[in-house]
């Protein structure tokens, strides 16, 4: 019996020490969950910076986009480019401090195209890859307080989606506006645009597949996940809603090579509090599976927020999602601790799903003691791992080891 007497306390000590120092924890004991390789962070000119989107670049480096400062009074678009080790290559800020948004980007053969808003007008900014020098900047007033959230390149130019006529213009996630799709030429000049509020009150992501456009986002009142398919001219071919009886907030979408669609976000439908809500849908809009997971660190689930912002399809037919997990226990006047961990400290939360929606692994990643880390977006890397955008008041770059 002696080996067991020694072994059990050793496992317990290792588990508690992981929780106590707020470092990476494989809480649910998935032995195949990947470890952190490195972490780096960069700040902008303002007191805090918040990233929303990250991507792997063709040169092996990474690009992250968001704001430095606070909406609506002191924010500027911030774009950070690093090398493959997370070392800063360049950073750029755009707009006078005010109501400006940096939402996402794509890479083209000759640059990076950033989308968002300057002075509450939808904006595209194209940057040179090596230096970040501006190639062009184009803004369009699509109506009221408006912004581009995401874009794709087609044979005819650029297609961008977002919203117009925002009621809550200081919200960087759901603005209570009207969904909008804009067609622009290769230089960012608007050619035409359509209000798609009948389907989406906030269009969040767009993907091009076989000349058709797939657009996801939030329906009226952020009640359901919304997904529409259009032809190359923006004519709606079909429209689908997914969700339950309570709020379902859709923020992430990706597509696999076979046309399968992955949606993610968070839900209150059938849960005690916000849980990660992910689904796979075929190219005709039929749901294949859905999954709700959350509370990976084992607190009282009714207080925990698992807020998902990004997703990537994986080569095995599954996907990986990124979230922030934690709560604000002080609001509830209750004890926050659990085995040396603290639910009031947020962690990055990754979940890998297989082809059929089963959890391959899940894992949380934390910063220093009492430091909040929230996962804002994710992209896959050439080595089979991932790069995660971390919000801790700066632009955090978290590299995850290969898992596929």
C-alpha positions in Angstrom: 0.0 0.0 0.0 2.9 2.4 0.5 3.3 3.4 -3.1 -0.4 4.5 -3.1 0.1 6.5 0.1 2.9 8.4 -1.6 1.3 8.7 -5.0 -2.0 10.2 -4.1 -0.7 13.2 -2.1 1.8 13.8 -4.8 -0.9 14.1 -7.5 -2.9 16.3 -5.1 0.0 18.6 -4.4 0.7 19.0 -8.1 -2.9 19.7 -8.9 -3.3 22.3 -6.1 0.0 24.0 -6.9 -1.1 24.4 -10.6 -4.3 26.1 -9.4 -2.6 28.2 -6.7 -0.1 30.0 -8.9 -2.8 30.5 -11.7 -0.7 28.8 -14.4 -1.8 26.4 -17.1 -4.0 23.7 -15.7 -5.2 20.5 -17.4 -8.2 20.5 -15.1 -10.1 17.6 -16.5 -7.0 15.5 -16.8 -6.9 15.2 -20.6 -3.4 13.8 -21.2 -3.5 14.8 -24.9 -4.2 18.5 -24.2 -1.4 20.7 -25.6 0.9 22.9 -23.4 1.9 26.5 -23.8 5.0 27.1 -25.9 5.5 30.8 -25.3 3.6 34.0 -24.5 4.4 37.6 -25.4 2.4 40.8 -25.1 2.4 44.3 -26.6 0.6 47.4 -25.6 -0.5 50.5 -27.5 -0.3 54.2 -26.6 -3.3 54.2 -24.3 -3.8 52.8 -20.7 -5.2 49.5 -22.0 -5.4 47.6 -25.2 -7.9 44.9 -26.3 -7.5 42.6 -29.2 -10.4 41.0 -31.0 -8.8 39.0 -33.9 -5.6 37.1 -34.6 -4.2 35.3 -37.7 -1.2 33.4 -38.8 0.6 35.0 -41.6 2.3 33.5 -44.7 5.8 34.5 -43.4 5.3 32.6 -40.2 4.5 35.6 -38.1 1.2 36.7 -36.5 -1.1 39.7 -36.8 -3.5 40.9 -34.1 -6.1 43.6 -34.4 -8.2 45.5 -31.9 -8.1 48.9 -30.1 -6.0 50.8 -27.6 -8.1 52.9 -25.4 -11.8 52.7 -24.6 -14.9 53.0 -26.8 -16.4 55.6 -27.3 -14.0 58.3 -26.1 -10.4 57.3 -26.3 -10.0 54.3 -28.6 -7.8 54.0 -31.7 -7.4 51.1 -34.0 -4.3 49.1 -33.0 -2.6 46.5 -35.3 0.4 44.4 -34.1 2.7 42.3 -36.2 5.1 39.8 -34.6 7.5 37.2 -35.9 7.1 33.5 -35.4 8.5 33.8 -31.8 6.1 36.6 -30.8 8.7 39.4 -31.0 7.4 42.7 -32.2 8.1 43.6 -35.9 5.8 46.6 -36.1 2.7 48.2 -34.6 0.4 50.8 -36.0 -2.4 53.0 -34.6 -5.2 54.6 -36.7 -7.7 57.4 -35.9 -7.9 60.2 -33.5 -8.9 58.9 -30.0 -12.6 58.4 -30.0 -15.1 55.8 -31.3 -12.9 53.7 -33.5 -12.9 49.9 -33.9 -10.3 47.3 -35.1 -12.3 44.2 -35.8 -10.5 41.7 -38.1 -8.2 41.3 -41.1 -7.3 39.2 -44.1 -4.0 38.7 -45.8 -3.6 39.2 -49.6 -0.6 38.7 -51.8 0.6 42.3 -51.3 -0.7 43.3 -47.9 -3.1 43.0 -44.9 -6.6 44.5 -45.1 -7.9 45.6 -41.8 -11.6 46.3 -41.2 -13.5 48.1 -38.5 -14.6 51.7 -38.1 -13.2 55.2 -37.9 -15.4 57.8 -36.3 -18.3 55.4 -36.5 -18.0 54.8 -40.2 -17.2 51.5 -41.8 -13.5 51.4 -42.7 -11.0 49.3 -44.6 -7.2 49.9 -44.2 -4.7 48.1 -46.4 -1.1 47.8 -44.9 2.2 46.8 -46.5 3.4 43.6 -44.9 7.0 44.3 -44.0 6.5 47.8 -42.4 2.8 48.3 -41.8 2.9 51.3 -44.1 -0.6 52.4 -45.3 -1.4 51.5 -48.9 -5.0 52.8 -48.7 -7.6 53.8 -46.2 -11.3 54.0 -47.2 -14.3 54.8 -45.0 -18.0 54.7 -46.0 -21.0 55.9 -44.1 -23.4 53.0 -44.5 -25.9 54.5 -42.1 -25.8 55.8 -38.5 -23.1 54.3 -36.4 -21.8 51.5 -38.6 -18.7 49.2 -38.9 -17.3 46.4 -40.8 -16.7 43.2 -38.7 -15.2 40.9 -41.3 -14.3 40.6 -45.0 -13.4 38.2 -47.7 -11.8 38.7 -51.2 -13.6 37.5 -54.3 -12.8 37.6 -58.0 -14.7 40.9 -58.2 -13.1 42.7 -55.2 -13.9 42.7 -51.5 -17.1 41.8 -49.6 -17.4 43.0 -46.0 -20.1 42.4 -43.4 -21.1 44.3 -40.3 -23.9 46.5 -39.1 -25.5 49.9 -39.5 -27.6 52.2 -37.3 -26.2 50.9 -34.0 -28.3 51.7 -30.9 -25.5 50.8 -28.5 -22.5 52.4 -30.3 -20.1 51.8 -27.4 -20.6 48.0 -27.4 -17.8 46.1 -29.3 -19.8 42.9 -29.5 -23.5 43.4 -30.0 -24.6 46.9 -31.0 -28.4 46.4 -31.4 -28.1 47.6 -35.0 -29.0 46.1 -38.4 -26.9 43.6 -40.4 -25.3 44.9 -43.5 -23.3 43.5 -46.5 -21.1 45.8 -48.6 -19.4 45.0 -52.0 -16.2 47.0 -52.7 -13.6 47.0 -55.4 -10.0 45.9 -54.8 -9.1 49.4 -53.6 -11.9 49.5 -51.0 -14.3 51.7 -52.9 -17.9 50.9 -52.2 -19.8 49.5 -55.2 -23.1 48.6 -53.5 -24.6 47.5 -50.2 -27.6 45.6 -48.8 -29.4 45.7 -45.5 -29.8 42.1 -44.2 -31.5 42.9 -41.0 -34.4 40.5 -41.9 -31.8 37.8 -41.2 -29.1 39.2 -39.0 -29.1 42.3 -36.7 -25.3 42.0 -36.5 -23.4 40.2 -39.2 -20.1 39.0 -37.6 -18.3 36.6 -40.0 -18.2 35.9 -43.7 -16.7 33.0 -45.7 -16.4 32.3 -49.4 -17.0 28.8 -50.7 -17.5 27.7 -54.3 -18.4 31.3 -55.3 -21.1 31.5 -52.6 -21.0 33.6 -49.5 -21.8 32.3 -46.0 -22.5 34.9 -43.4 -23.1 34.4 -39.7 -24.0 36.5 -36.7 -26.7 37.4 -34.2 -30.4 37.6 -34.9 -32.7 40.3 -33.6 -32.2 40.9 -29.9 -29.2 38.5 -30.0 -31.7 35.7 -29.5 -30.3 33.1 -31.9 -27.4 32.1 -34.0 -28.1 33.3 -37.6 -26.6 31.9 -40.8 -27.3 32.9 -44.4 -26.0 31.7 -47.7 -26.0 34.2 -50.6 -24.8 34.1 -54.2 -21.9 36.2 -55.4 -24.2 39.2 -55.8 -25.6 39.0 -52.3 -29.0 37.4 -53.2 -30.1 35.3 -50.2 -30.3 31.6 -51.1 -31.3 30.4 -47.7 -31.4 31.6 -44.1 -31.3 29.5 -40.9 -31.6 30.2 -37.2 -30.2 28.0 -34.4 -30.7 28.2 -30.7 -33.0 27.7 -27.8 -35.5 29.6 -25.7 -33.0 32.1 -24.2 -30.2 34.2 -25.5 -27.7 32.6 -28.0 -24.8 34.8 -29.0 -22.9 33.7 -32.2 -19.5 35.3 -32.6 -17.3 32.7 -34.4 -17.5 30.9 -37.7 -15.2 28.8 -39.8 -15.6 26.4 -42.8 -13.8 23.2 -43.7 -12.7 22.3 -47.3 -15.8 20.2 -47.8 -18.1 23.1 -47.0 -19.0 22.1 -43.5 -19.7 25.1 -41.3 -18.8 25.6 -37.7 -20.5 28.2 -35.5 -19.7 29.1 -31.9 -20.4 31.5 -29.2 -22.2 31.3 -25.8 -25.7 30.5 -24.7 -28.1 30.8 -21.8 -30.5 28.2 -23.4 -30.7 25.1 -21.2 -27.7 26.2 -19.0 -27.2 27.6 -15.5 -25.1 30.5 -16.8 -23.3 31.3 -20.0 -21.8 28.2 -21.5 -19.8 27.6 -24.7 -22.2 26.6 -27.5 -20.7 25.1 -30.7 -22.3 23.4 -33.7 -21.4 21.8 -37.0 -23.7 22.4 -40.0 -23.6 21.0 -43.6 -23.4 23.2 -46.7 -27.2 23.1 -47.0 -27.7 24.6 -43.6 -28.7 21.3 -41.8 -27.3 21.0 -38.3 -25.1 17.9 -37.8 -24.3 18.3 -34.1 -24.3 20.8 -31.3 -22.4 20.9 -28.0 -22.6 22.9 -24.8 -19.7 22.8 -22.4 -18.3 25.0 -19.7 -17.0 25.6 -16.1 -13.7 23.7 -16.7 -12.3 24.7 -13.3 -15.1 23.2 -11.3 -16.8 26.2 -9.6 -20.5 26.7 -9.0 -21.8 26.7 -12.6 -24.5 29.3 -12.0 -21.9 32.0 -11.5 -19.5 31.1 -14.3 -19.3 32.8 -17.6 -17.8 30.8 -20.5 -17.6 33.4 -23.3 -16.5 32.1 -26.7 -15.2 34.4 -29.4 -13.3 32.3 -32.0 -13.3 28.9 -33.8 -11.2 27.1 -36.4 -12.0 23.9 -38.2 -9.4 21.2 -38.0 -8.0 18.6 -40.4 -9.8 15.7 -38.7 -13.3 17.2 -39.5 -13.6 18.7 -36.0 -12.9 22.1 -34.6 -11.2 24.1 -31.8 -12.8 27.0 -29.9 -11.4 29.7 -27.7 -13.1 31.4 -24.7 -12.6 33.2 -21.5 -13.8 31.5 -18.4 -14.4 33.1 -15.0 -16.9 35.3 -13.2 -17.3 38.5 -11.0 -17.8 36.8 -7.7 -17.6 40.1 -5.8 -21.0 41.1 -7.4 -22.5 38.1 -5.7 -20.9 38.7 -2.3 -19.7 35.1 -2.0 -16.5 33.2 -1.6 -14.5 33.0 -4.8 -11.8 30.4 -4.1 -11.7 26.7 -4.9 -8.7 24.6 -4.1 -6.3 27.5 -4.4 -7.9 28.9 -7.6 -10.1 32.0 -7.8 -13.1 32.2 -10.1 -12.8 35.9 -10.2 -9.6 35.5 -12.1 -10.3 34.7 -15.8 -8.4 32.1 -17.8 -8.1 31.3 -21.5 -10.3 28.2 -22.2 -9.7 25.9 -25.2 -11.9 23.0 -26.3 -11.1 20.6 -29.1 -14.0 18.8 -30.7 -13.8 15.7 -33.0 -15.7 15.0 -36.2 -18.8 14.0 -34.2 -18.8 16.8 -31.7 -17.2 14.8 -28.9 -14.6 16.6 -26.7 -11.1 15.5 -27.6 -9.7 17.6 -24.8 -10.2 20.9 -23.0 -7.7 23.0 -21.1 -7.4 26.4 -19.3 -4.3 28.6 -19.5 -3.7 31.4 -17.0 -1.3 34.2 -16.4 0.4 35.3 -13.2 -1.4 35.1 -9.9 -4.6 37.3 -10.0 -4.0 38.3 -13.6 -7.0 38.0 -15.9 -6.5 36.1 -19.2 -9.4 35.9 -21.6 -9.2 34.2 -25.0 -10.4 36.5 -27.8 -9.6 34.6 -31.0 -7.6 31.7 -32.3 -5.9 30.6 -35.5 -4.0 27.4 -36.5 -0.3 27.5 -37.0 1.9 25.7 -39.6 3.4 23.3 -37.0 -0.1 21.9 -36.1 -0.5 24.1 -33.1 -2.4 27.3 -32.5 -1.9 31.0 -31.8 -4.4 32.6 -29.3 -5.2 36.3 -28.8 -5.3 37.0 -25.1 -6.9 40.0 -23.5 -5.2 41.0 -20.3 -5.3 44.8 -20.9 -2.6 44.3 -23.6 -2.4 42.4 -26.9 -1.3 38.9 -25.7 0.0 36.3 -28.0 -0.2 32.7 -26.7 1.4 29.9 -28.7 0.1 26.4 -28.2 2.1 23.3 -29.0 1.0 21.0 -31.9 -2.1 19.0 -31.3 -3.0 17.7 -34.8 
